[in-house]
Amino acid sequence: MRPDFCYNGMKLQKDLQAGRESGVRVMGIDPGIALVGFGIIDSIGNRLVPVQYGCIETEAGTPHDIRLKQVYEAAGALMDKYKPDAAAVEKLFWSRNVTTAFNVSEARGVIVLAAAQRGIAVAEYTPMQVKQAVVGYGKAEKRQVQEMTRMFLNLPAVPKPDDTADALAVAVCHAHSAVLLNRMNGVNRT
């Protein structure tokens, strides 16, 4: 299902939840410079409820500093609107293209800055940690992670583009990890 609403470079699905129930709201982020996937979910008890998901898109050929500004402003606008309790960001793993790695790192940095300025706790997860939390196997294939994420969130189809599905998986990873950590520490917040 393609996003059906685009504003200022943000492609959003229709709001899936009109109101906010008690629980923890997590914003998962798959950083990039051309596309930033995001997925906002509520963790309520043992349920994961999708709130909003989509991508922030910047146009190729736009100066790099302007693209970073667009990512920063769009991420901040999403945080202001949906008020997540935590932001979960995928850690970068690059073995080939150093230039791309630097560009994505800078985009990731402005997203983390936007969260920090709003007092939103930021957690970071490697792709292997996301796979382990979502599928139960750290070397799972991308399609397995996407399908399990779809099932956890009771979505009719795997969200597109892949950046959006990946961001939702990062949010699910954080929700699962936070529940486990809280149980280990004797805290019951969800």
CYANA upper distance limits for C-alpha pairs under 8 A (distance plus 0.5 A):
  1 MET  CA    157 ALA  CA      7.75
  1 MET  CA    159 PRO  CA      6.96
  1 MET  CA    160 LYS  CA      7.00
  2 ARG  CA     13 GLN  CA      8.47
  2 ARG  CA    159 PRO  CA      8.34
  2 ARG  CA    160 LYS  CA      6.83
  2 ARG  CA    161 PRO  CA      8.38
  3 PRO  CA     11 LYS  CA      6.21
  3 PRO  CA     12 LEU  CA      5.95
  3 PRO  CA     13 GLN  CA      5.48
  3 PRO  CA     54 GLY  CA      7.20
  4 ASP  CA     11 LYS  CA      7.77
  4 ASP  CA     12 LEU  CA      7.20
  4 ASP  CA     13 GLN  CA      6.47
  4 ASP  CA     14 LYS  CA      7.75
  5 PHE  CA     11 LYS  CA      6.14
  5 PHE  CA     12 LEU  CA      5.84
  5 PHE  CA     13 GLN  CA      6.94
  5 PHE  CA     14 LYS  CA      7.77
  6 CYS  CA     10 MET  CA      5.93
  6 CYS  CA     11 LYS  CA      4.83
  6 CYS  CA     12 LEU  CA      6.76
  7 TYR  CA     11 LYS  CA      7.07
  8 ASN  CA     74 ALA  CA      8.08
  9 GLY  CA     56 ILE  CA      6.08
  9 GLY  CA     57 GLU  CA      5.52
  9 GLY  CA     58 THR  CA      6.69
  9 GLY  CA     70 GLN  CA      8.24
  9 GLY  CA     74 ALA  CA      8.09
 10 MET  CA     54 GLY  CA      7.91
 10 MET  CA     55 CYS  CA      6.33
 10 MET  CA     56 ILE  CA      4.82
 10 MET  CA     57 GLU  CA      6.63
 10 MET  CA     74 ALA  CA      7.24
 11 LYS  CA     54 GLY  CA      5.94
 11 LYS  CA     55 CYS  CA      5.77
 11 LYS  CA     56 ILE  CA      6.66
 11 LYS  CA     57 GLU  CA      7.93
 12 LEU  CA     52 GLN  CA      7.66
 12 LEU  CA     53 TYR  CA      6.58
 12 LEU  CA     54 GLY  CA      5.16
 12 LEU  CA     55 CYS  CA      7.26
 13 GLN  CA     52 GLN  CA      6.92
 13 GLN  CA     53 TYR  CA      6.54
 13 GLN  CA     54 GLY  CA      6.58
 14 LYS  CA     52 GLN  CA      7.74
 15 ASP  CA     51 VAL  CA      6.81
 15 ASP  CA     52 GLN  CA      6.08
 16 LEU  CA     50 PRO  CA      7.13
 16 LEU  CA     51 VAL  CA      5.60
 16 LEU  CA     52 GLN  CA      6.62
 17 GLN  CA     50 PRO  CA      7.90
 17 GLN  CA     51 VAL  CA      5.69
 17 GLN  CA     52 GLN  CA      8.28
 21 GLU  CA     42 ASP  CA      8.34
 21 GLU  CA     44 ILE  CA      8.06
 22 SER  CA     44 ILE  CA      7.11
 22 SER  CA    190 THR  CA      8.44
 23 GLY  CA     42 ASP  CA      6.89
 23 GLY  CA     43 SER  CA      6.04
 23 GLY  CA     44 ILE  CA      5.06
 23 GLY  CA     45 GLY  CA      7.55
 23 GLY  CA    189 ARG  CA      7.68
 23 GLY  CA    190 THR  CA      5.54
 24 VAL  CA     42 ASP  CA      6.08
 24 VAL  CA     43 SER  CA      5.62
 24 VAL  CA     44 ILE  CA      7.17
 24 VAL  CA     84 PRO  CA      8.24
 24 VAL  CA     85 ASP  CA      6.68
 24 VAL  CA     86 ALA  CA      8.42
 24 VAL  CA    189 ARG  CA      8.21
 24 VAL  CA    190 THR  CA      6.87
 25 ARG  CA     40 ILE  CA      7.49
 25 ARG  CA     41 ILE  CA      6.21
 25 ARG  CA     42 ASP  CA      4.88
 25 ARG  CA     43 SER  CA      6.76
 25 ARG  CA     83 LYS  CA      8.14
 25 ARG  CA     84 PRO  CA      5.30
 25 ARG  CA     85 ASP  CA      5.71
 25 ARG  CA     86 ALA  CA      7.15
 26 VAL  CA     40 ILE  CA      6.13
 26 VAL  CA     41 ILE  CA      5.92
 26 VAL  CA     42 ASP  CA      6.78
 26 VAL  CA     43 SER  CA      8.07
 26 VAL  CA     84 PRO  CA      5.83
 26 VAL  CA     85 ASP  CA      6.50
 26 VAL  CA     86 ALA  CA      5.49
 26 VAL  CA     87 ALA  CA      6.24
 26 VAL  CA     88 ALA  CA      7.51
 26 VAL  CA    171 ALA  CA      6.35
 26 VAL  CA    174 HIS  CA      7.99
 26 VAL  CA    175 ALA  CA      7.61
 27 MET  CA     38 PHE  CA      7.27
 27 MET  CA     39 GLY  CA      6.13
 27 MET  CA     40 ILE  CA      4.85
 27 MET  CA     41 ILE  CA      7.08
 27 MET  CA     84 PRO  CA      6.40
 27 MET  CA     86 ALA  CA      6.81
 27 MET  CA     87 ALA  CA      5.21
 27 MET  CA     88 ALA  CA      6.59
 27 MET  CA    171 ALA  CA      6.44
 28 GLY  CA     38 PHE  CA      6.02
 28 GLY  CA     39 GLY  CA      5.53
 28 GLY  CA     40 ILE  CA      6.69
 28 GLY  CA     87 ALA  CA      6.38
 28 GLY  CA     88 ALA  CA      5.22
 28 GLY  CA     89 VAL  CA      6.48
 28 GLY  CA    167 ALA  CA      5.27
 28 GLY  CA    168 LEU  CA      6.18
 28 GLY  CA    169 ALA  CA      7.87
 28 GLY  CA    170 VAL  CA      5.61
 28 GLY  CA    171 ALA  CA      4.57
 28 GLY  CA    172 VAL  CA      8.32
 28 GLY  CA    174 HIS  CA      8.50
 29 ILE  CA     36 VAL  CA      7.54
 29 ILE  CA     37 GLY  CA      6.21
 29 ILE  CA     38 PHE  CA      5.11
 29 ILE  CA     39 GLY  CA      7.13
 29 ILE  CA     87 ALA  CA      7.80
 29 ILE  CA     88 ALA  CA      6.61
 29 ILE  CA     89 VAL  CA      5.32
 29 ILE  CA     90 GLU  CA      6.98
 29 ILE  CA    166 ASP  CA      8.35
 29 ILE  CA    167 ALA  CA      5.09
 29 ILE  CA    168 LEU  CA      8.08
 29 ILE  CA    170 VAL  CA      7.27
 29 ILE  CA    171 ALA  CA      8.00
 30 ASP  CA     36 VAL  CA      6.22
 30 ASP  CA     37 GLY  CA      5.35
 30 ASP  CA     38 PHE  CA      6.84
 30 ASP  CA     89 VAL  CA      6.80
 30 ASP  CA     90 GLU  CA      6.16
 30 ASP  CA    163 ASP  CA      6.47
 30 ASP  CA    164 THR  CA      7.82
 30 ASP  CA    166 ASP  CA      6.65
 30 ASP  CA    167 ALA  CA      5.24
 30 ASP  CA    170 VAL  CA      8.09
 31 PRO  CA     35 LEU  CA      7.92
 31 PRO  CA     36 VAL  CA      5.38
 31 PRO  CA     37 GLY  CA      7.08
 31 PRO  CA     89 VAL  CA      7.80
 31 PRO  CA     90 GLU  CA      7.53
 31 PRO  CA    104 VAL  CA      6.98
 31 PRO  CA    105 SER  CA      8.48
 31 PRO  CA    107 ALA  CA      7.03
 31 PRO  CA    108 ARG  CA      5.86
 32 GLY  CA     36 VAL  CA      5.38
 32 GLY  CA     37 GLY  CA      8.32
 32 GLY  CA    103 ASN  CA      8.25
 32 GLY  CA    104 VAL  CA      5.33
 32 GLY  CA    105 SER  CA      8.42
 32 GLY  CA    107 ALA  CA      6.59
 32 GLY  CA    108 ARG  CA      7.51
 33 ILE  CA     57 GLU  CA      8.37
 33 ILE  CA     58 THR  CA      7.41
 33 ILE  CA     67 ARG  CA      7.49
 33 ILE  CA     68 LEU  CA      7.71
 33 ILE  CA     71 VAL  CA      8.08
 33 ILE  CA    103 ASN  CA      7.00
 33 ILE  CA    104 VAL  CA      6.05
 33 ILE  CA    107 ALA  CA      6.29
 34 ALA  CA     57 GLU  CA      6.11
 34 ALA  CA     58 THR  CA      5.53
 34 ALA  CA     59 GLU  CA      7.19
 34 ALA  CA     60 ALA  CA      7.46
 35 LEU  CA     55 CYS  CA      6.75
 35 LEU  CA     56 ILE  CA      6.11
 35 LEU  CA     57 GLU  CA      5.13
 35 LEU  CA     58 THR  CA      7.07
 35 LEU  CA    163 ASP  CA      7.57
 36 VAL  CA     55 CYS  CA      5.82
 36 VAL  CA     56 ILE  CA      5.47
 36 VAL  CA     57 GLU  CA      7.01
 36 VAL  CA     71 VAL  CA      8.17
 36 VAL  CA    163 ASP  CA      7.05
 36 VAL  CA    164 THR  CA      8.17
 37 GLY  CA     53 TYR  CA      8.29
 37 GLY  CA     54 GLY  CA      6.57
 37 GLY  CA     55 CYS  CA      4.88
 37 GLY  CA     56 ILE  CA      7.01
 37 GLY  CA    162 ASP  CA      8.41
 37 GLY  CA    163 ASP  CA      4.91
 37 GLY  CA    164 THR  CA      4.64
 37 GLY  CA    165 ALA  CA      7.94
 37 GLY  CA    166 ASP  CA      7.52
 37 GLY  CA    167 ALA  CA      5.82
 38 PHE  CA     53 TYR  CA      6.07
 38 PHE  CA     54 GLY  CA      6.16
 38 PHE  CA     55 CYS  CA      6.24
 38 PHE  CA     56 ILE  CA      8.26
 38 PHE  CA    163 ASP  CA      8.07
 38 PHE  CA    164 THR  CA      6.05
 38 PHE  CA    167 ALA  CA      5.40
 38 PHE  CA    168 LEU  CA      7.18
 39 GLY  CA     50 PRO  CA      8.22
 39 GLY  CA     51 VAL  CA      8.32
 39 GLY  CA     52 GLN  CA      6.49
 39 GLY  CA     53 TYR  CA      4.68
 39 GLY  CA     54 GLY  CA      7.08
 39 GLY  CA    164 THR  CA      7.02
 39 GLY  CA    165 ALA  CA      8.25
 39 GLY  CA    167 ALA  CA      5.77
 39 GLY  CA    168 LEU  CA      5.02
 39 GLY  CA    171 ALA  CA      7.15
 40 ILE  CA     50 PRO  CA      6.78
 40 ILE  CA     51 VAL  CA      5.91
 40 ILE  CA     52 GLN  CA      5.65
 40 ILE  CA     53 TYR  CA      6.48
 40 ILE  CA     82 TYR  CA      8.38
 40 ILE  CA     84 PRO  CA      8.10
 40 ILE  CA    168 LEU  CA      7.57
 40 ILE  CA    171 ALA  CA      7.52
 41 ILE  CA     48 LEU  CA      7.02
 41 ILE  CA     49 VAL  CA      5.90
 41 ILE  CA     50 PRO  CA      4.90
 41 ILE  CA     51 VAL  CA      5.62
 41 ILE  CA     52 GLN  CA      7.57
 41 ILE  CA    168 LEU  CA      8.26
 41 ILE  CA    171 ALA  CA      7.34
 41 ILE  CA    172 VAL  CA      8.30
 42 ASP  CA     48 LEU  CA      6.23
 42 ASP  CA     49 VAL  CA      5.53
 42 ASP  CA     50 PRO  CA      6.93
 42 ASP  CA     51 VAL  CA      7.30
 43 SER  CA     47 ARG  CA      6.36
 43 SER  CA     48 LEU  CA      5.21
 43 SER  CA     49 VAL  CA      6.95
 43 SER  CA    175 ALA  CA      6.74
 43 SER  CA    190 THR  CA      7.27
 44 ILE  CA     48 LEU  CA      6.80
 44 ILE  CA     49 VAL  CA      8.03
 44 ILE  CA    190 THR  CA      6.14
 45 GLY  CA    190 THR  CA      5.46
 46 ASN  CA    190 THR  CA      8.49
 48 LEU  CA    152 PHE  CA      7.15
 48 LEU  CA    153 LEU  CA      6.30
 48 LEU  CA    172 VAL  CA      8.12
 48 LEU  CA    175 ALA  CA      8.49
 49 VAL  CA    153 LEU  CA      6.38
 50 PRO  CA    153 LEU  CA      6.52
 53 TYR  CA    164 THR  CA      7.06
 53 TYR  CA    168 LEU  CA      7.92
 54 GLY  CA    160 LYS  CA      8.46
 54 GLY  CA    164 THR  CA      5.89
 55 CYS  CA    161 PRO  CA      8.45
 55 CYS  CA    163 ASP  CA      7.72
 55 CYS  CA    164 THR  CA      6.48
 56 ILE  CA     71 VAL  CA      7.24
 56 ILE  CA     74 ALA  CA      7.34
 56 ILE  CA     75 ALA  CA      8.26
 57 GLU  CA     71 VAL  CA      8.37
 58 THR  CA     62 THR  CA      8.21
 58 THR  CA     67 ARG  CA      6.36
 58 THR  CA     70 GLN  CA      7.58
 58 THR  CA     71 VAL  CA      7.98
 59 GLU  CA     67 ARG  CA      8.09
 62 THR  CA     66 ILE  CA      7.18
 62 THR  CA     67 ARG  CA      6.93
 63 PRO  CA     67 ARG  CA      6.90
 64 HIS  CA     68 LEU  CA      6.77
 65 ASP  CA     69 LYS  CA      6.76
 66 ILE  CA     70 GLN  CA      6.66
 67 ARG  CA     71 VAL  CA      6.74
 68 LEU  CA     72 TYR  CA      6.60
 68 LEU  CA    106 GLU  CA      7.96
 68 LEU  CA    107 ALA  CA      6.33
 68 LEU  CA    110 VAL  CA      7.55
 69 LYS  CA     73 GLU  CA      6.56
 70 GLN  CA     74 ALA  CA      6.48
 71 VAL  CA     75 ALA  CA      6.44
 71 VAL  CA    107 ALA  CA      7.36
 71 VAL  CA    110 VAL  CA      7.90
 71 VAL  CA    111 ILE  CA      7.75
 72 TYR  CA     76 GLY  CA      6.54
 72 TYR  CA    107 ALA  CA      8.23
 72 TYR  CA    110 VAL  CA      5.88
 72 TYR  CA    111 ILE  CA      6.24
 72 TYR  CA    114 ALA  CA      6.95
 73 GLU  CA     77 ALA  CA      6.56
 74 ALA  CA     78 LEU  CA      6.78
 75 ALA  CA     79 MET  CA      6.74
 75 ALA  CA    111 ILE  CA      6.77
 75 ALA  CA    114 ALA  CA      7.49
 76 GLY  CA     80 ASP  CA      6.56
 76 GLY  CA    111 ILE  CA      8.19
 76 GLY  CA    114 ALA  CA      6.01
 76 GLY  CA    115 ALA  CA      7.78
 77 ALA  CA     81 LYS  CA      6.63
 78 LEU  CA     82 TYR  CA      6.47
 78 LEU  CA     83 LYS  CA      8.31
 79 MET  CA     83 LYS  CA      5.64
 79 MET  CA     84 PRO  CA      6.82
 79 MET  CA    115 ALA  CA      7.87
 84 PRO  CA    120 ILE  CA      7.58
 85 ASP  CA    120 ILE  CA      6.44
 85 ASP  CA    121 ALA  CA      7.38
 86 ALA  CA    120 ILE  CA      5.93
 86 ALA  CA    121 ALA  CA      5.32
 86 ALA  CA    122 VAL  CA      6.38
 86 ALA  CA    123 ALA  CA      7.92
 87 ALA  CA    115 ALA  CA      7.58
 87 ALA  CA    120 ILE  CA      7.10
 87 ALA  CA    121 ALA  CA      6.63
 87 ALA  CA    122 VAL  CA      5.28
 87 ALA  CA    123 ALA  CA      6.75
 87 ALA  CA    171 ALA  CA      8.37
 88 ALA  CA    122 VAL  CA      6.29
 88 ALA  CA    123 ALA  CA      5.26
 88 ALA  CA    124 GLU  CA      6.21
 88 ALA  CA    125 TYR  CA      7.76
 88 ALA  CA    170 VAL  CA      6.72
 88 ALA  CA    171 ALA  CA      6.47
 88 ALA  CA    174 HIS  CA      6.75
 89 VAL  CA    122 VAL  CA      7.70
 89 VAL  CA    123 ALA  CA      6.75
 89 VAL  CA    124 GLU  CA      5.45
 89 VAL  CA    125 TYR  CA      6.94
 89 VAL  CA    167 ALA  CA      8.43
 89 VAL  CA    170 VAL  CA      7.33
 90 GLU  CA    124 GLU  CA      6.21
 90 GLU  CA    125 TYR  CA      5.57
 90 GLU  CA    126 THR  CA      6.33
 90 GLU  CA    127 PRO  CA      7.24
 90 GLU  CA    167 ALA  CA      8.36
 90 GLU  CA    170 VAL  CA      7.05
 91 LYS  CA    124 GLU  CA      6.27
 91 LYS  CA    125 TYR  CA      5.93
 91 LYS  CA    126 THR  CA      5.38
 91 LYS  CA    127 PRO  CA      7.63
 92 LEU  CA    101 ALA  CA      8.23
 92 LEU  CA    105 SER  CA      7.90
 92 LEU  CA    126 THR  CA      7.62
 93 PHE  CA    126 THR  CA      8.17
 93 PHE  CA    127 PRO  CA      8.47
 94 TRP  CA     98 VAL  CA      7.96
 94 TRP  CA    101 ALA  CA      6.84
 97 ASN  CA    101 ALA  CA      6.84
 98 VAL  CA    102 PHE  CA      6.74
 99 THR  CA    103 ASN  CA      6.86
100 THR  CA    104 VAL  CA      6.62
101 ALA  CA    105 SER  CA      6.45
102 PHE  CA    106 GLU  CA      6.70
103 ASN  CA    107 ALA  CA      6.94
104 VAL  CA    108 ARG  CA      6.55
105 SER  CA    109 GLY  CA      6.57
106 GLU  CA    110 VAL  CA      6.96
107 ALA  CA    111 ILE  CA      6.92
108 ARG  CA    112 VAL  CA      6.74
109 GLY  CA    113 LEU  CA      6.57
110 VAL  CA    114 ALA  CA      6.63
111 ILE  CA    115 ALA  CA      6.91
112 VAL  CA    116 ALA  CA      6.62
112 VAL  CA    122 VAL  CA      7.52
113 LEU  CA    117 GLN  CA      6.56
114 ALA  CA    118 ARG  CA      7.06
115 ALA  CA    119 GLY  CA      6.83
115 ALA  CA    120 ILE  CA      5.51
115 ALA  CA    121 ALA  CA      7.67
115 ALA  CA    122 VAL  CA      7.58
116 ALA  CA    120 ILE  CA      6.14
116 ALA  CA    121 ALA  CA      7.52
116 ALA  CA    122 VAL  CA      8.05
123 ALA  CA    174 HIS  CA      8.09
125 TYR  CA    129 GLN  CA      6.32
125 TYR  CA    130 VAL  CA      6.88
125 TYR  CA    170 VAL  CA      7.86
126 THR  CA    130 VAL  CA      6.89
127 PRO  CA    131 LYS  CA      6.75
128 MET  CA    132 GLN  CA      6.62
128 MET  CA    138 GLY  CA      5.18
128 MET  CA    139 LYS  CA      6.98
129 GLN  CA    133 ALA  CA      6.61
129 GLN  CA    138 GLY  CA      6.83
129 GLN  CA    173 CYS  CA      8.16
130 VAL  CA    134 VAL  CA      6.54
130 VAL  CA    138 GLY  CA      8.00
130 VAL  CA    169 ALA  CA      7.24
130 VAL  CA    170 VAL  CA      6.41
130 VAL  CA    173 CYS  CA      5.85
131 LYS  CA    135 VAL  CA      6.03
131 LYS  CA    136 GLY  CA      7.20
131 LYS  CA    137 TYR  CA      6.53
131 LYS  CA    138 GLY  CA      5.36
131 LYS  CA    139 LYS  CA      7.24
131 LYS  CA    140 ALA  CA      6.49
131 LYS  CA    145 VAL  CA      6.72
132 GLN  CA    136 GLY  CA      4.87
132 GLN  CA    137 TYR  CA      5.02
132 GLN  CA    138 GLY  CA      4.74
132 GLN  CA    139 LYS  CA      8.14
132 GLN  CA    140 ALA  CA      8.28
133 ALA  CA    137 TYR  CA      8.24
133 ALA  CA    138 GLY  CA      8.50
133 ALA  CA    172 VAL  CA      8.34
133 ALA  CA    173 CYS  CA      5.65
133 ALA  CA    176 HIS  CA      7.16
133 ALA  CA    177 SER  CA      7.66
134 VAL  CA    145 VAL  CA      6.82
134 VAL  CA    148 MET  CA      7.08
134 VAL  CA    149 THR  CA      7.32
134 VAL  CA    169 ALA  CA      7.37
134 VAL  CA    172 VAL  CA      7.30
134 VAL  CA    173 CYS  CA      6.40
135 VAL  CA    140 ALA  CA      7.40
135 VAL  CA    144 GLN  CA      7.59
135 VAL  CA    145 VAL  CA      6.47
135 VAL  CA    148 MET  CA      6.96
140 ALA  CA    144 GLN  CA      6.85
140 ALA  CA    145 VAL  CA      7.35
141 GLU  CA    145 VAL  CA      7.08
142 LYS  CA    146 GLN  CA      6.73
143 ARG  CA    147 GLU  CA      6.57
144 GLN  CA    148 MET  CA      6.66
145 VAL  CA    149 THR  CA      6.58
145 VAL  CA    169 ALA  CA      7.56
146 GLN  CA    150 ARG  CA      6.65
146 GLN  CA    158 VAL  CA      6.74
146 GLN  CA    165 ALA  CA      6.62
146 GLN  CA    166 ASP  CA      7.66
146 GLN  CA    169 ALA  CA      7.57
147 GLU  CA    151 MET  CA      6.73
147 GLU  CA    158 VAL  CA      6.95
148 MET  CA    152 PHE  CA      6.57
149 THR  CA    153 LEU  CA      6.69
149 THR  CA    158 VAL  CA      8.42
149 THR  CA    165 ALA  CA      8.18
149 THR  CA    168 LEU  CA      7.48
149 THR  CA    169 ALA  CA      6.16
149 THR  CA    172 VAL  CA      7.62
150 ARG  CA    154 ASN  CA      6.33
150 ARG  CA    155 LEU  CA      5.62
150 ARG  CA    156 PRO  CA      7.90
150 ARG  CA    157 ALA  CA      7.05
150 ARG  CA    158 VAL  CA      6.06
150 ARG  CA    159 PRO  CA      8.36
151 MET  CA    155 LEU  CA      7.01
152 PHE  CA    172 VAL  CA      8.50
158 VAL  CA    165 ALA  CA      7.14
159 PRO  CA    164 THR  CA      6.76
159 PRO  CA    165 ALA  CA      5.71
160 LYS  CA    164 THR  CA      6.54
160 LYS  CA    165 ALA  CA      6.89
161 PRO  CA    165 ALA  CA      7.35
162 ASP  CA    166 ASP  CA      6.51
163 ASP  CA    167 ALA  CA      6.67
164 THR  CA    168 LEU  CA      6.87
165 ALA  CA    169 ALA  CA      6.80
166 ASP  CA    170 VAL  CA      6.83
167 ALA  CA    171 ALA  CA      6.85
168 LEU  CA    172 VAL  CA      6.70
169 ALA  CA    173 CYS  CA      6.55
170 VAL  CA    174 HIS  CA      6.77
171 ALA  CA    175 ALA  CA      6.69
172 VAL  CA    176 HIS  CA      6.65
173 CYS  CA    177 SER  CA      6.48
174 HIS  CA    178 ALA  CA      6.26
175 ALA  CA    179 VAL  CA      6.76
176 HIS  CA    180 LEU  CA      6.84
177 SER  CA    181 LEU  CA      6.57
178 ALA  CA    182 ASN  CA      6.43
179 VAL  CA    183 ARG  CA      6.67
179 VAL  CA    190 THR  CA      7.89
180 LEU  CA    184 MET  CA      6.68
181 LEU  CA    185 ASN  CA      6.61
182 ASN  CA    186 GLY  CA      6.37
182 ASN  CA    187 VAL  CA      5.13
182 ASN  CA    188 ASN  CA      6.68
182 ASN  CA    189 ARG  CA      8.01
183 ARG  CA    187 VAL  CA      6.28
183 ARG  CA    188 ASN  CA      7.23
